[in-house]
Amino acid sequence: MASDELNRLAAEIVAEAPCSLEMPAGTGKTELLAACATMVAQQGERSLILTHTNAGVDAIRKRLKRFGVLPKMVRVETITSWAFTLSRSYPSIAKTTVPEVPDWSASMSYVQGATLVAKTEAIRRVHAISFGFLFVDEYQDCTLDQHQLVAEISKAGPRTVVLGDRLQAIFGFDPNRPLINWDAHVTPTYRPKKLPSVPHRWRRHNSALGQWLLDIRPLLVDGGTFDFSSHHVKGLQWKQFDSNSAVRTVNNAAYALSITTESVVLLDKWASDVAKHANRLGGSY
């Protein structure tokens, strides 16, 4: 994304917070988040940035460093680590016992406790004084408990921007911890900010495939289906096979790709089939 365009979009988002950004994979979400935090820092305000994984925290910190944001102007944590900090600091308010070393299997209790802490007037003042903006990345993976915690922090005054993509939710496997619904929980509270979707990740590799992924997105969001065999785009091939030729067909396709200069990943449904591929391809992919 060109720097002028990036700065323009960041300025709009910072000015319009609270808001939500739903951005498909590969369209520059992390870059835009870093640009927003940079602009906030240039205005003399601090940001609290929350996400879900340590890998996400590391990626954001590296991007902020590249943008030249001073560490004192931003705090980047996972949602559960911030919840642990709040619950650990005020255990009586959190109504939970919090060990010195976190037990992440008890993360739900940390989040619920932190929500109680964040509701108090004293902690709202702390959040208000400490941070001018709150950014939450990968919001599609928030449980309802985490969503409630973010809502309570938002009430303290930090202008809030949540970013994510409903099609990238990866943690919705526990029926006891339901994920948020983007339309029901996000957009009523954080007004959607519409942005152009540009396949930046694919620009130097296969822009046609990147654009195709964006073009089929409305079908997937609406729960529709499509026939792979009817689509033709560079980088996508459909091969029909029966149960007797499945492994051989996949191996041949993977091996053909492995002789190029590109990296290749092979995915299959069952672990046993993956093992067969690995054995027959001999590490050539």
N, C-alpha and C positions, 0 to 999 in steps of 0.2 A: 504494500500500500504506500503510495507517495506520501512524503512527510507533510506536505501542505494539506492534502485531503485528510490524513490521519489527525492532524491538529484541529482541523475544522470540525470533524465529527466528535472528537474528544471535547471540544469547547461546547458543542451543542448538548452533549450528554451531561456534562458537569452542570450546565446552566439549567437543564430540565429535570434534574434529580428532585424527588424520587422517581425512578423509572425502571423498566425492565427491557433487556435486550435479548431477543431470541435469535441466535446466530448459528447457522448450520456449520458442520465440521469443515475446517479448511478455509473459512472466510475471514480470518484475522481477529478472532475474539481476544486472544491473549495479548496481541499487539495493541488492540484498542484499549483493553483494561490498563495496560502499562502506560499508555499515552494519557489516559484520564488521571491516573495517580500522579503522573508527572506534572500535569497541569494544576492539579490540586496543590502539589508541593510548591510549585512556582507562585501560587497565590498565598503561600505561607500557612497552609493548613495541612494537618496530618490525616492519613487514611488508615483505616483498619480493613484489611483484605482477608476474607475467609474463603476457604475452599474445602475439599473433602479428603484429599490424600496428601501424603508427604511428597510424592512426586509432583503433584500440582503446586505445592508450596515452593518446591525447589525451582520449578519452571518459571513461576511468577517472579521469584527473587532474582533469578538470573536475568530475566527480561528487564526488571526495574534497574538492575545494576547497569545493564547496557544503555538504558535511557538516562543514566546519570542521577537517579533519585537517591538522595542521601538516606541511609538507614534510619536516621532519627525521624524522618518525615513519613514513615510507613511501618505498619506492623502487619506481617503476613503469618497467618496461622491456619491450621485446620479448624473446622467448626468444633470438633470434639476436644481439641487441645485448648481452645479458648474456653469451652465449657468447663473443662477440668480446672483451668486456672481460676475461674470465677467460683466454682463450687469448693475448691480447695481453700481459697482465700476466705470464704464466708460459709463454713460448713453448717452452722446453726441456722442460717437463713435458707441454705440449700436443703436442709432437712435430710442430709445423707452423710454417711461416713466416707471420707475421701482419703485414700492412702497417700503417702508421700510420693511413691512411684505409681503412676497410673496403671490401672488394670483395664485395658481397653475393652474387655468383654463386658465391663460395666458402663460402657460409654453412654447408654441410654439414661442411666441414673445421673450421670454428670450433666447431660443436656437438660434433663428435667430440673435438676437442682439449680443449674445456671439460669434457667428461665425465671425461677423464683427470685434469685439474686438480682437479675436484670430488672425486675419489676419494682425494686425498692427505689425510693426517691434518691437516696445517697448514691447508689451505683449509677442511676440515670445521670446524676450530676457528673460523676467520674467519666462516664462515656462521653457526655456532652463536652466536657472540658478537654478530654484527651484526643477526640477525633472529630474532624469536620465532615468526613465522608466515610460511609461504609460500603464496601464492594463485596459481593458474594458471588463467587464463580461456580460453574457447574451446578446451578440451582436446581436443575431437573433431578438431581440425586438427593435432594433434601427430603428427609422424613417429615411428617407432620410435626413431630417434636422439635426438630431443628428449625423448621419454618416458624414455629412459635417463638423460639429463642431469638431468631433474627428480627421478628416483629417487635419484640420487647426492646432490643437494642435500638431499633429504628425509632422507637418512641422517645428515646433520649435526645433526639435532635440531629444526629448525623444524617446528612442527606444520603439516601440509600440508592444504590444501583445493583440490580441482580442480573446476572448473565447466565445463559445456558441454552439448551436445545432439547426439547422434549423427546427427540428421536435418539438421544445419546444416553438415556437413563440406563445405568448398569447395576444399580444396587437394589432393585425392587424384588428381592427374592424372599424376604422375611414377611409373612403375613401379619406378624405382630408389630411390624414397623412400616406401615404403608407410606409410599412416597406421595409427594404433593401432586396435584393435578394442575397443569400450567394454567388452564382457563379458569378453574375454580379458585385457586389459591394465589396465583401470581398476578395476573393482569388486573383483578379488582383492586389490589393494594398498590401495585407498582405499574403505573401507566405504561403501556407498550411504546417503545421508541422504535419506529420503523427505519431500517437501514437497508441500503442496497446490498444484495448478496453477490459477492464477487469471489470466484474460486482462486484465492491467492495461492494456496498451497500447491495448486496444480500448474501455476503459470509457467514455470520453466520445464515442466515435465510433459503434461498432457492436458492442456486447457480444455480440449473438447470433452474428455472424460469428466473433468471437474464440473463443467457446465451441465453435462448430462445428469450428474448426480443432483444438481440443484433443480433441474427441470422435472425430475421424477419425484421430488420431495413432496409436492402437494398431494400426490396419490398416497404416499406413505403416511402423511399426517392424518389424512382422512380415513385411514384404515383400508385403503384400496389394495388391489393386487395388480401385477402386470406380468406379462409373458416375456422372460428374458430372451427367448428365441426370436422375438419380433423386434428386438432392439439391435442396432448396429452402430457402434462407436469404437474408435480406436482405443484399444486396451481392454475391450470386452469381447469375449468369444463364448458362444454357447455350443456345447457338445453333448449330443444325446447318447446315452449308453444304457445297456441293460445290466442286471446284477452280475452277469458273468464277465463283463468287460469293464466294470467300474474302476477297479484298482488300476488296471493297465492303462485305461484312458487318462486317468488323473496323473499317473506317473509320467506318461508320455508328454502331457501338457507341461508339467512342472520341469521335466528334464529339458524340454525345448527352450524354456525360459532361462534355465540355469546357465546356458552358454552365452548369455548376453552380459553386458557390464552392469545390469541392474540387480538389485537384491530381490530375492523371491521368497515369499512365505506361502506355505501350503496348509490349508485348513480342511479338516474333515469332521464328520459328525461324531464318530466313535473313536475312543483311544486305541482300540485294537486295529482299526484301519490306519490310523496315523502311524502306528508302529510298523505296519506293513510297508507303507510308503517310505518311511525312513530307512528301512532295511534294504529295499529294492533300489532306492536312489543313491545310497551310499554317501550321504552327506553332501551331495552335489547341489543343494539348494539351501 
